[in-house]
Amino acid sequence: MTGSPPLSQPFLCVRDLEYFALNGDALVSGVSFELQQGSILAIAGPNGAGKSTLLNLLSGCEPLAVGEVFIGGASLRQMKAQDRAGRIALVSQQSSPDGRLRLQDYVALGQLPIAARRSTDQNTKAVEAILDLTGLSRMARKPMAQLSGGERQRAHIARALAQEPELLFLDEPTNHLDPDAKGRILSLVASLGITVVMVVHDLVMIPEFATHAALMKSTRLVAFGPAAEVLTPENVQATFGVSYLSFPHEGRMIPALDIRKTDFQNPKENSQ
């Protein structure tokens, strides 16, 4: 599918994406959606639903086979690698820098695609501003190996921000983090002011930071829209097979999951 985007094109426009494994199995099937600039999209779904593959396609890490992606009206398929690096940043699950690197030097690596735009002094000040934004200034000279899991994850995001992207992709940035670190990461994401697309597993945290949500199941997008409209008991039950609940607390509704299954039995009953 080729051609130009419509005149009133949203910032991120995804049309009929499909992607297949070498054995012919579908990994992403017929995914289409549109997202306005400044939105934060959280993509959730069971393991194997196609979330990370979709993120790799949208970020240009995997070449488009079927379908189109437009970013700010420009075709991702036609973007050169240098152009992508100037507009898109990705934080993947595989980010594992040399532990001997100082944090500030690791973050500065993100400036490589855009370093020629400014002087060395301006680039240094830009890194300092990013470290301040991400709450990492006081540990700027620490080796990466000495950072906690939450601090390393913020460092990965800081490095991505050093590219000054218009669009940031995050693949499960809160994975393996404790609740406090998760909250700090998601609060940071919500404060960035740029368009963000991220894969998450914590459904109950999505309403706190995301403007939009997408649910995937069996390689397909089964729900997309404003987070409050997508995260309904019906949609969550159909996608994950668990109950999505909401409880009033201090003037707002707090989401929760009931993961109890009808085929679970009391161990005492099984022993009788």
N, C-alpha and C positions, 0 to 999 in steps of 0.2 A: 504494500500500500504506500503510495507516494503522493506528493503534492504539497501545497502550502496550507498553513493553518488558517482558520477563519480570521476575519478582521478583528473581532473582539476576543482574541485568544487569551485565556487565563495564563498565569505564569507557567504552570506545569500542565501540559496536556498529554495524556497517554491514550493511544488508540490501538485497540485490538492486538495487544502484545501476546505472542505465543513463543514458547521456547521448548525444545525437545532435547533429551539426552541422546547420546550416541546410539543407544539401543532402540531409539524411537519412542521411549516413554515421554509423555508430556510432563513438563516441570512447571510451566506457566501456561494458562489457557484463556485466551480471549479477554484479557484484562484491559479495561478502559476506565478513565476517570479524569477529572479536571480539578485543579487546585489553584486558588488565588495566591498572589504574592503575600508573604508574611504569615501564611498559615502553617500550623504544625500538625502533621498527619502521623498518627500512630497506626501501624499495621500489626494485627494480631491474628493468630490462627494456630491450629494444632501443629505438632512436629510433622515435617514433610509436606506442609500445605503449599510451599513455594515462595515463602516470604523473602528469604535471603536471595534466592534466584531473581525474584522481582527487583529487589534493591540493586543487585549487580547489573541488571539490564538498564534500570533507570539512571544509574550513575556512570554508565559507559564501561564498566569493568568486564562485561560480557557483550559481545557484538549483537546488535539487533538482527534477528532473522526474519520474523514476521511481525508487522506492526510498526508504529511510529511513536516517537517521543519528541515533544517540542518544549524547549525551555526559553521562556521570554520570547517566544515566536520563532526561535532558531531551531532547526532540526538537529537533534542529537546525532543522528546518522551521518550528517555532513560536517560535524564539528571535528576539527583537528585536535590532537591530544593536548596541545598547548592551550587551545581555546577552552577545552573542557577543564583543564587545571585552573584556569583563571575564573571559572564560574561555579565549579562543582567541587565539593570536598566530601570525602568518605571516611568514616571511622568504622573499620571492620572488626570482626571478632578476632582476627589474626594479628592485630597490632602488637608486636613484641620487639621494641627497640633494644639496642645494646644497653645493658644495665649500667655501664660505665659513663654513658652520656649524661651530662648535667641537664637538668630539666629545661633551663632557658635555651640551651643549645638544641635540644630536641624540638622544642616549640619553633625555634627559628628555622628549622629545616622546612617547615611548611611554607616559608616565604620563597623558596626556590623558583616557583613558576612566575612570581611577580617581583622578584628582588630588583630587577633592572628599572622598575618604575620610579624608585626613590633612591636617595643617598643612603650610605651605610648608617649614618646617624639617625635618619628617619626610620629606617627599618628596625634599629635597636629600640627606639622609642615606641614603635608599634608593638613589638614583642612585650615590652614592659607593660603597655596598656592592656594587652590580652591576658598577661599573667595576673594583673590586678582584677580584671573582669572575672576571671575564673577562680579567684581566691587562692592563687598559687605563688604570689610574690615572695612570701617569706621563705619559701623553699626553692627559690629559683636556681640556687647553686648546688642543690642536692643531686646526687646521682640518681638516675631513674630506679635503680635497684633498691633504693632506700625508701621509696614511696609506698604508701598503702595502696590497696586495690582501688579505693575511691579516688585517691590522688592521681594514680596513674590514668584512670579513666578520664578525669578532668584534663590531664596533660594531653591525652589523645585528642580531646575536643579542642583544646587550646591550639595544638599543632594544626588542626584542620582550619580553625578560625584564622590562623596566620596567613592562609591562602586568600583571605578576604572573599570567601565564596558568596554567591547569591543564593545557593542551594546547598544545604548540608544533609548528608545521608548518614544515619547511625544504625548499626546492626547490633541490636540487643546491648545497648550501652550500660544497662544496670544489671547484667547477668553476673551472678556470684557476689553481688555486693550486699552489705547489711542494710537494714531499712533506713538508717540515717544517711548512709552514703547514696542510696537510691534517691531519697528525697532531695539531696543536694544536687545530684546530676540532673534530675528532672526540673528542678527550680532554675538551674542554669540554662537548660534548653529553652524553657519558657521565656527567659529574659533576653534572649539573643536578638530578637527583632528581625530575623531572617527566615526564609522558608526552610522548614525542616521536615524530612521524611524519615521516620525511624521504625524499626521493628522492635516490638516489645512483647514480653510474656505476661506482665503484671496488668491484667485487665482493670483491676480496681484502682490503679494509679492513673489510668488514661484520662479520666475526667478532670484531674487536677492540673494537667499541663497542655493537653492537646485540644486544638480547635476542631479537628476532624479525626475520624476513625475509619479503618477499613478492616473487614474480617475476611480471611481467606480460608478456604477448605477445599481439599482435593484439587489443588492447582488453580482454583478459580476465585475471583472476587465475588463474595456472596452478599456483602453489604458495604456501602460507602456513603459518607455524608457527615454532617455535624456530629460530633462525638455523642451528644445526648440522644440523638435520633438513632444512631447505630447500636449503641450499647443498651439494648432492651433485653428483658428476660427472654423474649421469644428468639431474638437473634443469637444470643449467647448460648441458649439451650440447643438450638439447631446446629451451631458451629462446634461447640465444645462438649455438649452433653452434660452440662452442669447448670445449676440454678444461679441466676444473677439477682441479687437482692439489694435493697436500699433501706437505710435506717436514718431517721432524723437525729442530728447531733449539732447542738449549738447553732441552730438556724440554717443548717445545710444538710443535704442528704449524703450519707456515707455509703459507698457501694461495698458489697461483700459477695463472696462466692460460697455456695453450699455444694461441696464436692462429694457429699454422701451419695452412694450408689445403692440402688435397690437390691443388687445382688451381693452386697456386703453382708456378712452374717456375724453374729456375736461368736467369738471363739469358744465360749462356754457352750453355746448351742451346738457347735460342730463336734464337741467332744462327747456329747451325750448319745 
